[in-house]
Structures are given as C-alpha cells and as structure tokens.
Amino acid sequence: MIEKVESLINADDVLNRLMSNRETKNINCLCECYQNGREQGFLLWGFKQDFKAIYFANHRNTDTICVYIGKYSMQSLSDSAYENCYSSKDNLDAVQYIIKQMKILNKK
C-alpha cells in the first residue's frame, strides 16, 4: 500500500482548491513540488512578475499551511520567500491568501 504523508495531503488539498476556484481560471502559472525537510508542498511560479513564486506547505511545527512569497528557487525555498511568511489558520484561509497573492503577482 502506498501512503501519502499527512503534510503532503494537506498541501494537496490547498492545491486542489486553488485549481478548482473560479478566481484562478485566468491566472497562468506553473506548479512544482516543494520540500524542505518535513515541509512538503507546492510552489507556483511563472506569473507576469518574473522570478516571483508562491510556496505553500505544512509548517514543520504547526501542521497548518504556511505560505511564502518571494524569489523563485527551483524546488527549494528562497531566502526572500523565507523572510515573507504567512501562517494560515486553516486550508481555506491559505487558499484565500494565495489567491490574493496570485492576483498581485499576475499584474506587471
């Protein structure tokens, strides 16, 4: 039996909610996997604001989604993103925050 770790299940829920949300339909970006030790999730990049990315994963100490916004770094967290962290209350809060950031990054 293959089991997905809980932290990835949580981040996958956020990604699925983002992908099915009508507010994200006209925002083009790419999605990659992201891992930093216990934090496993995704990063979104390729917005109109070049080299900016949105990283989201379970925070290693809280089991809630933490969203980082900063420079794109292939499959890892950039220093600028690490310094710009939002700790969500729950997955819905994370989705709402990410959508807000996606809209900002989609403007030139």
C-alpha positions as a Markdown table, in Angstrom:
| # | Residue | x | y | z |
|---|---|---|---|---|
| 1 | Met | 0.0 | 0.0 | 0.0 |
| 2 | Ile | 1.3 | 3.5 | -0.9 |
| 3 | Glu | 0.6 | 6.1 | 1.7 |
| 4 | Lys | 0.9 | 9.9 | 1.1 |
| 5 | Val | 2.4 | 11.7 | 4.2 |
| 6 | Glu | -0.1 | 13.9 | 6.0 |
| 7 | Ser | 1.7 | 17.1 | 5.3 |
| 8 | Leu | 1.5 | 16.5 | 1.5 |
| 9 | Ile | -2.2 | 15.6 | 1.8 |
| 10 | Asn | -2.8 | 18.9 | 3.4 |
| 11 | Ala | -0.9 | 20.9 | 0.8 |
| 12 | Asp | -2.6 | 18.8 | -2.0 |
| 13 | Asp | -6.0 | 19.9 | -0.6 |
| 14 | Val | -5.0 | 23.5 | -0.9 |
| 15 | Leu | -3.7 | 23.0 | -4.5 |
| 16 | Asn | -6.9 | 21.3 | -5.5 |
| 17 | Arg | -9.0 | 24.1 | -4.0 |
| 18 | Leu | -6.9 | 26.6 | -5.9 |
| 19 | Met | -7.2 | 24.8 | -9.2 |
| 20 | Ser | -10.9 | 24.5 | -8.9 |
| 21 | Asn | -11.5 | 28.1 | -7.8 |
| 22 | Arg | -13.1 | 30.3 | -10.4 |
| 23 | Glu | -10.9 | 33.3 | -9.4 |
| 24 | Thr | -7.7 | 31.4 | -10.6 |
| 25 | Lys | -9.0 | 30.4 | -14.0 |
| 26 | Asn | -7.5 | 33.4 | -15.8 |
| 27 | Ile | -4.2 | 33.4 | -13.9 |
| 28 | Asn | -1.5 | 31.5 | -15.7 |
| 29 | Cys | 1.3 | 29.9 | -13.7 |
| 30 | Leu | 3.3 | 26.7 | -13.3 |
| 31 | Cys | 3.2 | 24.3 | -10.3 |
| 32 | Glu | 6.2 | 22.3 | -8.9 |
| 33 | Cys | 6.8 | 20.2 | -5.9 |
| 34 | Tyr | 8.5 | 21.8 | -2.9 |
| 35 | Gln | 10.1 | 20.1 | 0.1 |
| 36 | Asn | 12.1 | 21.5 | 2.9 |
| 37 | Gly | 12.6 | 18.7 | 5.4 |
| 38 | Arg | 9.2 | 17.9 | 7.0 |
| 39 | Glu | 7.6 | 20.7 | 4.9 |
| 40 | Gln | 6.2 | 19.2 | 1.8 |
| 41 | Gly | 4.0 | 21.1 | -0.6 |
| 42 | Phe | 4.0 | 23.1 | -3.8 |
| 43 | Leu | 5.3 | 26.2 | -5.4 |
| 44 | Leu | 3.5 | 28.3 | -8.0 |
| 45 | Trp | 5.6 | 30.5 | -10.4 |
| 46 | Gly | 5.7 | 31.9 | -13.9 |
| 47 | Phe | 3.4 | 34.9 | -13.1 |
| 48 | Lys | 3.6 | 38.2 | -15.0 |
| 49 | Gln | 6.0 | 39.4 | -12.3 |
| 50 | Asp | 9.0 | 37.3 | -13.3 |
| 51 | Phe | 11.0 | 35.4 | -10.8 |
| 52 | Lys | 8.4 | 35.6 | -8.1 |
| 53 | Ala | 6.9 | 32.5 | -6.6 |
| 54 | Ile | 4.3 | 31.4 | -4.0 |
| 55 | Tyr | 5.4 | 28.4 | -1.9 |
| 56 | Phe | 2.9 | 26.6 | 0.4 |
| 57 | Ala | 3.4 | 23.6 | 2.7 |
| 58 | Asn | 2.6 | 22.4 | 6.1 |
| 59 | His | 4.7 | 24.3 | 8.6 |
| 60 | Arg | 7.1 | 21.9 | 10.3 |
| 61 | Asn | 6.0 | 22.9 | 13.8 |
| 62 | Thr | 2.2 | 23.5 | 13.5 |
| 63 | Asp | 0.6 | 21.3 | 10.9 |
| 64 | Thr | -1.1 | 24.2 | 9.3 |
| 65 | Ile | -0.3 | 25.7 | 5.9 |
| 66 | Cys | 2.4 | 28.2 | 5.7 |
| 67 | Val | 2.6 | 30.4 | 2.6 |
| 68 | Tyr | 5.9 | 32.0 | 1.5 |
| 69 | Ile | 6.1 | 34.7 | -1.2 |
| 70 | Gly | 9.5 | 35.6 | -2.8 |
| 71 | Lys | 12.0 | 34.9 | -5.5 |
| 72 | Tyr | 11.7 | 31.7 | -7.4 |
| 73 | Ser | 14.1 | 29.0 | -6.5 |
| 74 | Met | 13.9 | 25.6 | -8.2 |
| 75 | Gln | 12.3 | 23.1 | -5.8 |
| 76 | Ser | 13.5 | 24.9 | -2.7 |
| 77 | Leu | 12.7 | 27.9 | -0.6 |
| 78 | Ser | 14.5 | 31.2 | -1.5 |
| 79 | Asp | 15.8 | 33.5 | 1.2 |
| 80 | Ser | 13.4 | 36.3 | 0.2 |
| 81 | Ala | 10.5 | 33.9 | 0.4 |
| 82 | Tyr | 11.6 | 32.6 | 3.8 |
| 83 | Glu | 11.5 | 36.1 | 5.1 |
| 84 | Asn | 8.0 | 36.7 | 3.8 |
| 85 | Cys | 5.9 | 34.0 | 5.6 |
| 86 | Tyr | 2.1 | 33.9 | 6.2 |
| 87 | Ser | 0.8 | 31.3 | 8.7 |
| 88 | Ser | -2.7 | 30.4 | 7.8 |
| 89 | Lys | -5.5 | 29.5 | 10.3 |
| 90 | Asp | -6.7 | 26.6 | 8.1 |
| 91 | Asn | -6.7 | 25.4 | 4.5 |
| 92 | Leu | -9.5 | 27.8 | 3.4 |
| 93 | Asp | -7.6 | 30.8 | 4.9 |
| 94 | Ala | -4.5 | 29.6 | 3.0 |
| 95 | Val | -6.4 | 29.4 | -0.3 |
| 96 | Gln | -7.9 | 32.9 | 0.1 |
| 97 | Tyr | -4.4 | 34.4 | 0.9 |
| 98 | Ile | -2.8 | 32.6 | -2.1 |
| 99 | Ile | -5.5 | 33.8 | -4.5 |
| 100 | Lys | -4.9 | 37.3 | -3.3 |
| 101 | Gln | -1.1 | 36.9 | -3.9 |
| 102 | Met | -1.7 | 35.3 | -7.3 |
| 103 | Lys | -3.7 | 38.3 | -8.4 |
| 104 | Ile | -0.9 | 40.7 | -7.3 |
| 105 | Leu | 1.8 | 38.6 | -9.0 |
| 106 | Asn | -0.3 | 38.5 | -12.2 |
| 107 | Lys | 0.0 | 42.3 | -12.6 |
| 108 | Lys | 3.0 | 43.9 | -14.2 |
